[in-house]
Amino acid sequence: MPAPDPVPDTQDQPSKVDVVVIGAGIAGISTAIELLERGLRVAVCEKGIVAGEQSSRNWGWCRQMGRDPRELPLMQVSMQMWRQMHQLVGEDVGYRECGIAYLCNSRSQLEKRQKWFDTYADEFGLSSHMISPEKAYQITPGAAANWLGGLYTPNDGRAEPTLAVPAMARAAQRAGVIVLQNCAVRTLARQAGKVSGVITERGEIACDSVVLAGGAWSRRFCHNIGIALPQLTVINSVMRTMPMEAGIDISVSMADFAIRKRLDGGYTLAHGTLSIADVMPDSFRLLPDFWPLLKEEWRDYKIRIGRRFLDEARLKRHWQADETSPFELVRILAPEPNSSIQKATLRSLKNALPVFNDVQIIEQWGGAIDVTPDVVPIISEVDELEGFFMATGFSGHGFGLGPGAGRLMAQLVCGEEPCVDPEPFRYHRFAKRGKNANSR
């Protein structure tokens, strides 16, 4: 599995801060940095290690192209921040403006990309453009695929997941953010109907606001405090190759594979669309919420019944502040990659790009992606509990969106004018989907 760069521990847990951020992935660390810049005292509590889960397991793509239009304004804010990230944190996070191409070998794929381009590229002022078969072959020298063309965005980029968030966390620490690793937040403390602090496994931290950026764990945390959060997880399977000369610097995706050049000279490789949807206890509870998504995008998910159902069922849904929480029992969620998807991905890659015929895979891993019913994140206050905010459900888009999401979240906490319209990310859009969290 990928090993994120280490981040030194803050030894002493504070008794009081202004804001506690739960989760040290890219959304949590970005939020902490932005809050600190606004003069607030911030502590980040992480049950495992910084970037131990999906923030180090993703593809490393920083893309505007192909996004849901509700995300595009926030992604454009993020891209501005990614371009300055090495200056902001004082370390190389691997960001390179390499360009990203969606290449098509079928008419249906090409029509899909053309429709997105026609609808959104001009509206949002993107550099995206449709490319010819000839340009597609220039991007992928020696390709054996029958490229019909594609969609290309030259100023999209990439960064290194195992480097980026740890570098951001170290910069935050140097500036004054307290980062507590192996320190799970069990629950919230409340007074007069609002947040007054958090109860960690080490004791209480008093605070005025709490931001939950718990990724795949957010629903379980919310359920224990009586907040309904419709969120499931899917497993994406990823591989890393040995350093090699393939002549492809642009990040490339088609239906059956996606590749990204790495700083070490190798490539990160994954299936272009397919993830595992494990049947879990919550799959039945949330079926009405997710049925429209499943009905529309069923080809993108491979349904699986297996060990994860029992693993999930064994974890408590309710616990007290003085009890060991599920977050202390599973410090790092490290699902196994799916071998059949990985084999199919390699076959497709080699068939399309013979330069990879002798590729050596040196690492494989799975990542748990937190998904909402509309595949758009929640970056919002929670009206039911004053002082409680969420940045979760990024649906596989969180690495690229992370810096902008942190800025928006900090602005909401501080009551500032937001950098983008926050309405598409509001928690209350799901309120009608079941108000009784204890039954769901």
C-alpha positions in Angstrom: 0.0 0.0 0.0 1.2 3.6 -0.5 3.1 5.1 2.4 2.5 8.8 2.9 5.4 10.9 3.9 5.6 11.1 7.7 4.3 14.0 9.7 5.7 14.6 13.2 3.3 14.3 16.1 2.1 17.2 18.2 2.7 15.7 21.6 0.3 17.6 23.8 -3.5 17.7 23.3 -4.7 21.3 23.9 -7.6 21.9 26.4 -9.2 24.5 24.2 -9.0 25.8 20.6 -11.4 27.7 18.4 -12.0 24.9 15.9 -11.4 21.2 15.9 -11.1 19.5 12.5 -11.8 15.7 12.5 -9.7 14.0 9.8 -6.3 14.7 8.4 -6.9 14.1 4.7 -6.7 16.8 2.1 -10.1 18.4 3.0 -9.3 18.5 6.7 -5.7 19.8 6.4 -6.8 22.4 3.8 -9.5 23.6 6.1 -7.1 23.9 9.0 -4.7 25.9 7.0 -7.4 28.3 5.9 -8.8 28.7 9.4 -5.4 29.4 10.8 -4.9 32.1 8.2 -8.0 33.8 9.6 -6.5 34.0 13.0 -8.2 31.0 14.6 -6.6 28.4 16.9 -7.0 25.0 15.2 -6.5 21.4 16.2 -6.7 18.5 13.7 -7.6 15.1 15.2 -6.7 12.1 13.1 -7.6 8.5 14.2 -4.6 7.2 12.2 -1.9 9.1 10.3 -2.0 12.1 8.0 -3.3 11.1 4.6 -3.4 7.5 5.7 -6.5 6.7 3.6 -7.9 8.0 0.4 -5.9 11.2 0.3 -2.8 9.1 -0.4 -4.6 6.3 -2.4 -6.2 8.4 -5.2 -5.0 8.8 -8.8 -3.3 12.2 -8.2 -5.4 14.0 -10.9 -6.1 17.7 -10.6 -8.7 18.2 -13.3 -11.4 20.6 -14.3 -12.4 18.6 -17.4 -15.4 16.3 -17.2 -16.6 17.5 -13.9 -20.1 18.0 -12.7 -20.9 21.7 -13.4 -21.8 22.2 -9.7 -18.2 21.5 -8.9 -16.5 23.4 -11.6 -16.3 26.9 -9.9 -14.8 25.3 -6.8 -12.4 23.3 -8.9 -11.2 26.4 -10.6 -10.4 27.9 -7.2 -8.5 24.7 -6.4 -6.5 24.8 -9.6 -5.3 28.3 -8.7 -4.2 27.0 -5.4 -2.5 23.9 -6.8 -0.5 26.0 -9.1 0.9 27.9 -6.1 1.0 25.0 -3.7 4.8 24.4 -3.6 5.3 28.1 -2.7 2.5 28.0 -0.1 3.9 24.9 1.7 7.6 25.3 0.9 7.9 21.8 -0.5 7.5 20.1 -3.8 4.1 18.4 -3.7 4.6 17.0 -7.2 2.2 19.4 -8.9 2.8 19.6 -12.7 0.6 21.1 -15.3 0.8 18.1 -17.6 -2.6 18.2 -19.3 -5.3 15.5 -19.2 -6.9 13.8 -22.2 -10.0 11.6 -22.4 -9.3 9.5 -25.5 -12.2 7.7 -27.3 -12.3 4.6 -29.3 -16.0 4.4 -29.8 -18.6 6.8 -31.2 -20.6 6.8 -28.0 -17.6 7.8 -25.9 -16.8 10.6 -28.4 -20.4 11.9 -28.3 -20.4 11.9 -24.5 -17.2 14.0 -24.4 -18.4 16.3 -27.2 -21.7 16.9 -25.3 -19.8 17.9 -22.1 -17.5 20.2 -24.1 -20.3 21.9 -26.0 -22.3 22.4 -22.8 -19.6 23.6 -20.3 -16.2 24.5 -21.8 -17.1 28.0 -23.0 -19.5 28.7 -20.1 -16.6 28.2 -17.6 -13.8 29.6 -19.7 -11.9 26.3 -19.8 -9.0 25.5 -22.1 -10.6 22.2 -22.9 -11.0 21.3 -26.6 -11.9 18.4 -28.8 -8.9 16.8 -30.5 -8.5 14.8 -33.7 -7.4 11.2 -34.0 -4.0 12.5 -35.2 -3.6 14.5 -32.0 -4.6 11.5 -29.9 -1.9 9.4 -31.5 0.7 12.2 -30.8 -0.3 12.1 -27.2 0.1 8.3 -27.1 3.1 7.5 -29.4 2.9 3.9 -30.7 -0.7 3.4 -29.7 -2.5 0.4 -31.2 -6.0 1.7 -30.2 -8.4 3.0 -32.8 -8.6 6.5 -31.5 -11.5 8.5 -32.9 -10.4 11.6 -31.0 -11.0 12.9 -27.5 -11.3 15.8 -25.1 -8.1 17.5 -23.9 -7.5 20.1 -21.3 -3.8 21.3 -21.5 -3.8 23.2 -18.2 -5.2 20.4 -16.0 -2.5 18.8 -13.8 -1.3 16.1 -11.5 0.3 15.9 -8.0 1.7 13.2 -5.8 -0.8 12.0 -3.2 1.8 10.6 -0.8 3.7 13.9 -0.8 1.1 16.6 -1.1 -1.1 16.3 2.1 1.8 15.5 4.4 3.7 18.5 3.0 0.6 20.7 3.6 0.3 19.3 7.2 3.9 20.0 8.0 3.4 23.6 6.7 0.3 23.9 8.9 2.2 22.7 11.9 5.0 25.2 11.4 2.4 27.9 11.2 0.7 26.8 14.4 -1.9 24.2 13.6 -2.0 21.3 16.2 -2.0 18.0 14.4 -2.8 15.0 16.6 -2.3 11.6 15.0 -3.6 8.3 16.5 -6.1 10.4 18.3 -9.7 9.5 17.4 -12.6 11.8 18.2 -15.2 9.6 19.8 -18.1 12.1 19.9 -19.1 15.8 20.4 -19.6 17.7 23.6 -22.6 20.0 23.6 -24.0 22.8 25.7 -27.3 24.6 25.2 -28.0 22.8 22.0 -24.7 23.7 20.3 -21.2 22.3 20.0 -18.9 23.0 22.9 -16.1 20.6 22.2 -15.0 17.1 21.2 -14.3 14.0 23.3 -11.2 12.3 22.0 -9.6 9.0 23.2 -7.2 11.3 25.2 -9.9 13.5 26.7 -11.9 16.6 25.9 -11.0 19.6 23.7 -13.2 22.6 24.2 -14.1 24.5 21.0 -16.7 26.7 19.4 -16.9 24.8 16.0 -16.2 21.3 14.7 -15.5 20.4 11.1 -16.0 16.7 10.2 -13.7 15.8 7.3 -13.8 12.0 8.0 -14.1 10.6 4.5 -15.5 7.1 4.6 -16.0 7.3 8.3 -18.2 10.4 8.3 -21.5 8.5 8.2 -20.7 6.4 11.2 -19.6 9.4 13.3 -22.8 11.3 12.3 -25.0 8.3 13.1 -23.7 8.2 16.6 -24.6 11.9 17.2 -28.0 11.6 15.6 -27.3 13.3 12.3 -28.5 11.5 9.1 -25.8 11.4 6.4 -26.6 9.4 3.2 -23.1 8.2 2.3 -21.7 4.9 1.1 -18.2 3.8 0.1 -16.9 2.2 -3.1 -13.5 0.6 -3.5 -11.1 1.7 -6.3 -8.2 -0.5 -7.2 -4.9 1.2 -8.2 -1.4 0.1 -9.2 2.0 1.6 -9.5 4.6 0.6 -12.1 8.4 0.6 -12.1 10.0 3.7 -13.6 9.9 3.3 -17.3 10.2 5.3 -20.6 6.8 5.3 -22.2 6.9 8.7 -23.8 3.6 9.7 -22.3 3.7 12.7 -20.0 0.0 13.7 -20.3 -2.4 12.0 -18.0 -4.7 9.8 -20.2 -8.0 8.0 -19.6 -10.3 5.9 -21.6 -13.2 3.7 -20.5 -10.9 0.8 -19.5 -7.8 2.4 -18.1 -6.3 5.6 -16.8 -2.6 6.5 -16.3 -0.6 9.3 -14.7 3.1 9.8 -14.9 4.7 9.9 -11.4 7.6 11.9 -10.1 9.6 8.7 -9.7 9.3 8.0 -13.4 6.7 5.3 -13.1 3.0 5.4 -13.7 -0.1 5.2 -11.5 -2.6 3.0 -13.2 -6.3 2.2 -12.6 -9.5 1.3 -14.5 -11.0 4.3 -16.2 -14.5 3.9 -14.7 -15.0 0.7 -12.7 -15.1 0.4 -8.9 -16.3 -2.2 -6.4 -19.5 -1.6 -4.6 -19.5 -3.9 -1.6 -22.9 -4.9 -0.3 -22.9 -3.6 3.3 -25.5 -3.2 6.0 -25.9 0.5 4.9 -26.5 -0.6 1.3 -30.0 -1.7 2.4 -30.6 1.2 4.7 -29.7 3.7 2.0 -31.0 1.9 -1.1 -33.8 4.4 -1.7 -31.2 7.3 -1.6 -28.8 5.7 -4.0 -31.2 3.9 -6.3 -31.3 6.7 -8.9 -27.5 6.8 -9.1 -27.2 3.0 -9.3 -29.9 2.8 -12.0 -28.1 5.5 -14.1 -24.5 4.5 -13.6 -24.7 0.7 -12.9 -22.0 -0.1 -15.4 -19.4 1.8 -13.3 -19.8 -0.5 -10.3 -19.1 -4.1 -9.7 -21.4 -5.4 -7.0 -19.7 -7.7 -4.5 -20.8 -9.6 -1.4 -17.9 -10.6 0.8 -16.0 -10.2 4.0 -16.4 -6.4 4.2 -20.1 -6.9 5.0 -19.2 -8.8 8.2 -16.3 -6.4 9.0 -18.7 -3.5 8.8 -21.5 -5.2 10.7 -19.2 -5.9 13.6 -18.4 -2.2 14.2 -20.7 -0.3 16.6 -23.2 2.2 15.3 -23.8 3.6 18.8 -21.3 4.1 21.6 -20.7 6.4 24.6 -17.9 9.0 25.0 -16.2 6.7 27.6 -16.2 3.7 25.2 -13.7 2.6 22.7 -15.0 3.8 19.3 -14.8 2.1 15.9 -12.3 4.6 14.9 -9.8 3.2 17.4 -10.4 -0.3 16.2 -9.6 0.5 12.6 -6.9 3.2 12.5 -6.4 3.0 8.7 -9.0 1.6 6.3 -6.9 -0.4 3.8 -9.2 -2.4 1.6 -7.8 -5.1 -0.7 -7.7 -4.2 -4.4 -9.8 -6.3 -6.8 -7.6 -8.6 -8.8 -10.0 -9.1 -11.7 -10.4 -5.4 -12.3 -6.6 -5.0 -12.2 -6.1 -7.8 -14.7 -8.7 -6.3 -17.0 -7.1 -2.9 -16.7 -3.6 -4.2 -17.6 -5.0 -6.1 -20.6 -6.7 -3.0 -21.9 -3.6 -0.9 -21.3 -1.4 -3.2 -23.2 -3.8 -3.6 -26.0 -4.1 0.1 -26.5 -0.5 1.1 -25.7 2.0 -1.7 -26.5 4.8 0.3 -24.9 3.4 -1.1 -21.6 3.7 -4.8 -22.7 6.6 -5.4 -20.4 5.4 -3.2 -17.6 6.3 -4.3 -14.0 3.7 -3.6 -11.3 5.5 -3.0 -8.0 2.6 -1.9 -5.8 -1.2 -2.4 -5.7 -3.8 -1.0 -3.3 -7.4 -0.3 -2.7 -8.9 3.0 -1.6 -12.3 3.6 0.0 -14.1 6.5 -1.7 -16.9 8.2 0.2 -19.9 8.8 -2.2 -23.1 10.8 -1.9 -26.3 10.1 -3.8 -25.7 12.9 -6.3 -21.9 12.3 -6.4 -21.3 15.9 -5.2 -19.6 16.6 -1.9 -21.1 18.1 1.2 -19.3 21.3 2.3 -21.7 22.8 4.7 -22.9 23.8 8.1 -25.4 21.4 9.7 -28.5 23.4 10.8 -29.6 20.7 13.2 -26.5 21.4 15.4 -25.0 24.8 15.8 -21.3 24.9 15.4 -21.1 21.5 13.5 -19.9 21.5 9.9 -19.1 18.8 7.3 -16.7 18.5 4.4 -17.3 14.9 3.2 -18.7 12.8 0.4 -16.2 13.9 -2.2 -17.1 10.9 -4.4 -13.6 10.4 -5.8 -13.0 14.0 -6.6 -11.6 15.1 -3.3 -7.9 15.3 -4.1 -8.3 17.9 -6.8 -11.0 19.7 -5.0 -9.4 19.6 -1.6 -7.6 23.0 -1.4 -10.7 24.9 -2.7 -13.0 22.9 -0.4 -10.8 23.9 2.6 -11.1 27.5 1.6 -14.9 27.3 1.2 -15.3 25.4 4.5 -13.2 28.0 6.4 -15.3 30.8 4.9 -18.5 29.1 6.1 -17.2 28.6 9.6 -16.1 32.2 9.8 -19.2 33.7 8.3 -17.3 35.2 5.3 -18.5 35.8 1.8 -17.9 32.4 0.1 -15.5 32.1 -2.9 -18.2 30.2 -4.8 -21.9 29.6 -4.4 -22.2 27.1 -1.5 -25.7 26.0 -2.3 -24.8 22.9 -4.4 -22.8 21.6 -1.5 -25.3 22.2 1.3 -26.1 19.4 3.6 -29.8 20.3 3.7 -30.3 19.0 0.1 -30.5 15.6 1.6 -32.7 16.5 4.6 -35.8 15.1 3.0 -34.1 11.7 2.6 -34.8 10.6 6.2 -34.7 12.8 9.2 -34.4 10.0 11.7 -30.7 9.1 11.7 -31.2 6.4 14.3 -33.4 4.4 11.9 -30.9 4.7 9.0 
